[in-house]
């Protein structure tokens, strides 16, 4: 991953005539040991952008059955739900809580 990050940073900096690191911190790998952990990570990733429902680069549409991507296989997660609507509700149930955490995090950073 370091090689990929370094190569991309060099490309990005050259293209946009800038210097320095692009990413905030080092790449982190997490060992997912349970379906609950997998679901939490999936939800975290999909809710990350503020406009997560309309964010084009997102894989969310594949998880909701609206799009098929040859390189993405969301079945490991989607099979844990009765259908796309249940996965969408799973995300929405956490959306308000995430916003509260983001506000708290912002308030703490200001001090």
RAGIQUI-V871769 format. One record per residue. N is the residue number from 1. RES is the residue in one letter. SS is DSSP state (hx for helix, st for strand, lp for the rest). D_CENTER is the distance of its C-alpha to the mean C-alpha in Angstrom with 1 decimal. Layout:
n=N res=RES ss=SS d_center=D_CENTER
n=N res=RES ss=SS d_center=D_CENTER
This chain:
n=1 res=X ss=lp d_center=17.4
n=2 res=X ss=hx d_center=19.7
n=3 res=X ss=hx d_center=21.6
n=4 res=X ss=hx d_center=18.7
n=5 res=X ss=hx d_center=17.5
n=6 res=X ss=hx d_center=21.2
n=7 res=X ss=hx d_center=22.0
n=8 res=X ss=hx d_center=19.2
n=9 res=X ss=hx d_center=20.2
n=10 res=X ss=hx d_center=23.8
n=11 res=X ss=hx d_center=23.2
n=12 res=X ss=hx d_center=21.2
n=13 res=X ss=hx d_center=23.8
n=14 res=X ss=hx d_center=26.6
n=15 res=X ss=hx d_center=25.4
n=16 res=X ss=lp d_center=24.8
n=17 res=X ss=lp d_center=27.8
n=18 res=X ss=lp d_center=26.0
n=19 res=X ss=lp d_center=26.1
n=20 res=X ss=lp d_center=24.1
n=21 res=X ss=lp d_center=20.7
n=22 res=X ss=lp d_center=17.6
n=23 res=X ss=lp d_center=15.1
n=24 res=X ss=lp d_center=15.6
n=25 res=X ss=lp d_center=15.9
n=26 res=X ss=lp d_center=16.3
n=27 res=X ss=lp d_center=14.0
n=28 res=X ss=lp d_center=13.5
n=29 res=X ss=lp d_center=13.9
n=30 res=X ss=lp d_center=13.9
n=31 res=X ss=lp d_center=16.4
n=32 res=X ss=lp d_center=15.3
n=33 res=X ss=lp d_center=18.7
n=34 res=X ss=lp d_center=18.4
n=35 res=X ss=hx d_center=17.0
n=36 res=X ss=hx d_center=16.2
n=37 res=X ss=hx d_center=14.1
n=38 res=X ss=hx d_center=12.2
n=39 res=X ss=hx d_center=11.8
n=40 res=X ss=hx d_center=10.7
n=41 res=X ss=hx d_center=7.9
n=42 res=X ss=hx d_center=6.9
n=43 res=X ss=hx d_center=7.5
n=44 res=X ss=hx d_center=5.7
n=45 res=X ss=hx d_center=2.1
n=46 res=X ss=hx d_center=4.6
n=47 res=X ss=hx d_center=6.5
n=48 res=X ss=lp d_center=5.1
n=49 res=X ss=lp d_center=7.5
n=50 res=X ss=lp d_center=10.9
n=51 res=X ss=lp d_center=11.9
n=52 res=X ss=lp d_center=9.1
n=53 res=X ss=lp d_center=12.1
n=54 res=X ss=lp d_center=13.4
n=55 res=X ss=lp d_center=10.9
n=56 res=X ss=lp d_center=12.4
n=57 res=X ss=lp d_center=10.2
n=58 res=X ss=lp d_center=7.8
n=59 res=X ss=lp d_center=8.8
n=60 res=X ss=hx d_center=9.4
n=61 res=X ss=hx d_center=13.1
n=62 res=X ss=hx d_center=13.5
n=63 res=X ss=hx d_center=12.6
n=64 res=X ss=lp d_center=15.0
n=65 res=X ss=lp d_center=17.6
n=66 res=X ss=lp d_center=18.0
n=67 res=X ss=lp d_center=17.3
n=68 res=X ss=lp d_center=18.0
n=69 res=X ss=lp d_center=16.7
n=70 res=X ss=lp d_center=19.0
n=71 res=X ss=lp d_center=16.6
n=72 res=X ss=lp d_center=14.1
n=73 res=X ss=lp d_center=15.5
n=74 res=X ss=lp d_center=13.6
n=75 res=X ss=hx d_center=16.9
n=76 res=X ss=hx d_center=16.3
n=77 res=X ss=hx d_center=14.1
n=78 res=X ss=hx d_center=15.9
n=79 res=X ss=lp d_center=19.2
n=80 res=X ss=lp d_center=18.7
n=81 res=X ss=lp d_center=19.1
n=82 res=X ss=lp d_center=22.2
n=83 res=X ss=lp d_center=20.5
n=84 res=X ss=hx d_center=17.8
n=85 res=X ss=hx d_center=19.1
n=86 res=X ss=hx d_center=18.6
n=87 res=X ss=hx d_center=14.9
n=88 res=X ss=hx d_center=14.7
n=89 res=X ss=hx d_center=16.9
n=90 res=X ss=hx d_center=14.9
n=91 res=X ss=hx d_center=11.9
n=92 res=X ss=hx d_center=14.7
n=93 res=X ss=hx d_center=16.5
n=94 res=X ss=hx d_center=14.0
n=95 res=X ss=hx d_center=13.4
n=96 res=X ss=hx d_center=16.6
n=97 res=X ss=hx d_center=16.2
n=98 res=X ss=hx d_center=13.0
n=99 res=X ss=hx d_center=15.0
n=100 res=X ss=hx d_center=17.9
n=101 res=X ss=hx d_center=16.1
n=102 res=X ss=hx d_center=14.9
n=103 res=X ss=hx d_center=18.5
n=104 res=X ss=hx d_center=20.0
n=105 res=X ss=hx d_center=18.0
n=106 res=X ss=hx d_center=19.2
n=107 res=X ss=hx d_center=22.7
n=108 res=X ss=hx d_center=22.8
n=109 res=X ss=hx d_center=21.9
n=110 res=X ss=hx d_center=24.7
n=111 res=X ss=lp d_center=27.3
